[in-house]
Amino acid sequence: MFCQSCGVQVDGRDQFCPVCGKSISGNQETELYSFGPWLVNVCFSRPGTFVLMQKNNTRIVLTNQQIYGSSTFNNSIRFQVPYATILALENFEYTLNLGPWNVLWIKYVAPEKIKEVSIMSFGSNSTQTTDAFKIINSHMPTSL
C-alpha cells in the first residue's frame, strides 16, 4: 500500500503516513487494469537498438495507487511505480524489426535515485499501453 499524497510505501495498519502525515485510512488499493505478458516487452530505459528487454514474460498491473510489473516465471516484482512518484510520462510509437511498438515510458523517483521503465506492446496489444497511459493520467495529482 502507498500513500496517495507522497508515494511512500506504508503499512496497511497505519492510519497516517509516517512521512507526510496525511490520512491513509480507507485508502484501499484496487486493481483497475492488467495486460501481458504476450506481445509485451519491458526495459529499464527508453527503448533503443542495444537495450536489454524482458520479452513476453511480464504481467503489467495498474491499481488506483500504482503501476507494477511482475514476472510470469516466479511472480517477483520487476518494477513498482506509485503514481505520486512519477516525474515524466510519455506514450509514443517506436519501430523495431517487427514493426511499430506502442511505448509507455515512465520516469520516476525511487529511494535515493531516479529510474525509468518502458512498457512496449505490439500488434493486437498495442492499445494497452495507451489505455495504461490514460489510467495513470487520471490518477495523478496533476496530469503530466
QUIFEN-V710301 format. One record per backbone hydrogen bond with DSSP energy under -0.5 kcal/mol. CO is the residue of the C=O (numbers start at 1). NH is the residue of the N-H. E is the energy in kcal/mol with one decimal. If there is no record, write none. Layout:
co:CO nh:NH e:E
co:CO nh:NH e:E
//
This chain:
co:1 nh:10 e:-2.4
co:3 nh:7 e:-1.8
co:8 nh:3 e:-2.5
co:11 nh:14 e:-1.8
co:15 nh:24 e:-2.9
co:15 nh:25 e:-1.0
co:17 nh:21 e:-1.2
co:22 nh:17 e:-2.8
co:24 nh:27 e:-1.5
co:26 nh:28 e:-0.8
co:30 nh:64 e:-1.4
co:33 nh:62 e:-3.3
co:35 nh:60 e:-3.0
co:37 nh:40 e:-1.6
co:39 nh:122 e:-1.5
co:40 nh:56 e:-1.7
co:41 nh:120 e:-3.3
co:42 nh:54 e:-3.3
co:43 nh:118 e:-3.1
co:48 nh:51 e:-1.2
co:53 nh:55 e:-0.7
co:54 nh:42 e:-2.0
co:57 nh:72 e:-2.2
co:59 nh:70 e:-2.4
co:60 nh:35 e:-2.1
co:61 nh:68 e:-2.5
co:62 nh:32 e:-3.1
co:62 nh:33 e:-1.8
co:65 nh:83 e:-2.3
co:66 nh:63 e:-3.2
co:67 nh:81 e:-3.1
co:68 nh:61 e:-2.9
co:69 nh:78 e:-3.3
co:69 nh:79 e:-1.3
co:70 nh:59 e:-2.8
co:71 nh:75 e:-1.4
co:76 nh:71 e:-2.9
co:79 nh:69 e:-2.1
co:80 nh:82 e:-0.5
co:81 nh:67 e:-2.0
co:82 nh:85 e:-2.1
co:83 nh:86 e:-1.5
co:85 nh:109 e:-2.2
co:88 nh:107 e:-2.5
co:90 nh:105 e:-2.6
co:92 nh:103 e:-3.7
co:94 nh:96 e:-0.6
co:94 nh:101 e:-3.2
co:96 nh:99 e:-1.6
co:99 nh:96 e:-2.5
co:100 nh:123 e:-0.5
co:101 nh:94 e:-2.8
co:101 nh:103 e:-0.5
co:102 nh:121 e:-2.6
co:103 nh:92 e:-2.0
co:103 nh:105 e:-0.6
co:104 nh:119 e:-2.7
co:105 nh:90 e:-2.3
co:106 nh:117 e:-2.0
co:107 nh:87 e:-3.1
co:107 nh:88 e:-1.8
co:108 nh:110 e:-0.6
co:108 nh:115 e:-2.9
co:110 nh:113 e:-2.1
co:113 nh:110 e:-3.0
co:115 nh:108 e:-2.5
co:117 nh:106 e:-2.8
co:118 nh:43 e:-2.0
co:118 nh:120 e:-0.5
co:119 nh:104 e:-2.7
co:120 nh:41 e:-2.6
co:121 nh:102 e:-2.8
co:122 nh:125 e:-1.9
co:123 nh:126 e:-2.0
co:125 nh:128 e:-2.0
co:125 nh:129 e:-0.5
co:126 nh:130 e:-0.6
co:127 nh:131 e:-2.5
co:128 nh:132 e:-2.3
co:129 nh:133 e:-2.2
co:130 nh:134 e:-2.0
co:131 nh:135 e:-2.1
co:132 nh:136 e:-2.8
co:133 nh:137 e:-2.4
co:134 nh:138 e:-1.8
co:135 nh:139 e:-0.8
co:136 nh:139 e:-1.3
co:136 nh:140 e:-0.6
co:137 nh:140 e:-0.7
//
